Amino acid sequence: MSSGFAEKLRQKLKRNLSRARANFFDGKHIVKKGASPRTSALLVRPSFRNWFQPFYSNLYATFRCVEN
């Protein structure tokens, strides 16, 4: 791996990590309870939560009605 490529990769990872550390409890985020069909099988569990802001355009959510 060339040093230029490695440095670009390090910078990209650093930017992505700083985004991943966002404060989800800032009053601007909404919580979605439960996983979607697009959620990784490794993450699916009853307590799964996903935080997003209302203007996010990449939210994948579905709605299901259940009757007893």
C-alpha positions, -999 to 999 in steps of 0.1 A, spaced: 0 0 0 15 34 -10 20 59 18 -3 85 0 -31 60 -3 -26 49 34 -27 85 45 -60 92 26 -75 61 41 -65 72 76 -81 106 70 -113 91 57 -115 67 87 -108 96 111 -137 116 95 -161 86 97 -152 80 133 -158 116 143 -193 114 127 -200 81 145 -194 97 178 -223 122 174 -243 131 205 -276 112 200 -291 127 231 -289 163 219 -326 168 215 -322 169 177 -323 131 171 -354 108 170 -352 72 180 -365 43 159 -372 12 179 -365 -22 164 -345 -33 134 -355 -29 97 -350 -55 70 -318 -37 61 -303 -40 95 -273 -64 98 -283 -97 113 -255 -93 138 -273 -63 153 -309 -75 153 -322 -80 188 -353 -68 208 -334 -39 223 -321 -25 189 -324 13 186 -314 36 158 -311 74 161 -316 98 132 -325 134 126 -357 143 108 -339 156 77 -319 124 71 -329 111 37 -313 76 41 -336 62 68 -349 28 59 -380 20 80 -410 -2 75 -444 -4 92 -462 -36 102 -497 -42 115 -503 -72 137 -536 -86 149 -541 -111 177 
